[in-house]
Amino acid sequence: MTAPQLPPQVPELVIDHAAELYALEVAAGSAAAAGVTAAVAELWSWAIRQWVGRFRGIDRPVPDERSWDEYMTELETRVRAVRVDVGEPLRQWARDARIMGARQALTELVADGELPQEYRERWIDGEPDPDRQPLLRWIVDAQAAGARSPDPSAVLEQLLPTALPADVAEVLDAVDATARGKLRAAADAASHAAGSTFTHVVREVLAPAQQAVTTAETTTAWTIHRAANAGIEAMARALGAERLWIAERDACPDCLALSGAISVDGVFDVAPAFGEPATPVWPAPPLRCPPRHPRCRCRTRLWLGRTRRNSNLPELLQADAERSILLGLRRPGDSERRRLRAAAWLLDNGTTAPKTVQDRARRAVRAQAFPSAPRRRSTSTR
Ligand SMILES: [Zn+2]
């Protein structure tokens, strides 16, 4: 896992907030998913140690079928002993993430400076809606107080419902059963797999067992980001405001196509992405907030229309997203071909990217490969 890489055009506060949320994701991962991760790591370690001890080398085959059966029987017992308990502990982390998202949204709003006229009239000079009043008062006070804004916790507690968003609750209800199912499949495979080498053990048992860890980790990341964005969405709803989508620089083309988009009545339009139909929204449409898909770390911010400080952010984000496509930015394992097709489409249909970036992209499309296969930097070098 690495920290989100947001475009440099977004305010520093938003970049700090993404890092803060990522830290929460890491903490949630080590608290909720650590048990199954450590148990499966111990499984690998046991399997390797025993193979080497019994058969004199990891690259040596078993001498006979009986040795294989004995080894696999013990391995099966160990796989069946792995416990998964991720869903319940994640619930509290999801609540924390939602509060964090809501607080971040409000702080970013205050940092934007003066409110657009329309909202000033509606919130401050007009008849305030009693439900919104504590929130509006907080915003007005915070803007007056500048750097020493009051703590919004009390307001947030009033505004955020105790129940988690329905899709988060559903995913958390299902995660343990899904991960246990993967472990059961690995154990069943151990009970009847035939083979003679350690490669067979990895393919038949250890790799399938590892998928339980992937499920726990992916669910943790998705839950934290979904819950945080739900907090931002709740603030937008409370204020009658829309939100702006901010994609990571190395996000998938579907997410990059959304960067700079503004929601309409709380929903983001899932339009074709750089000339190709967008992939289905996970878990289900409509697209109300990120994550767009399980590994998406896009975020949103409140959008009340242009202020002096945020004036051309949507256009800057769109331009940066085009640049990402043309440079072939992506994460390890993501499709280069899809980005090459997207780059070709942008070159054909027009882009605001500088000529040097376009020329580089044209050469990449001709060669059907991006020059240096840019990789995202890891957190340690950040
Ligand atoms: Zn995304």
Boltz pocket constraint, residues with backbone or C-beta under 6 A from the ligand:
constraints:
  - pocket:
      binder: B
      contacts: [[A, 247], [A, 248], [A, 251], [A, 252], [A, 255], [A, 290], [A, 291], [A, 292], [A, 293], [A, 296], [A, 297], [A, 298]]
      max_distance: 6.0
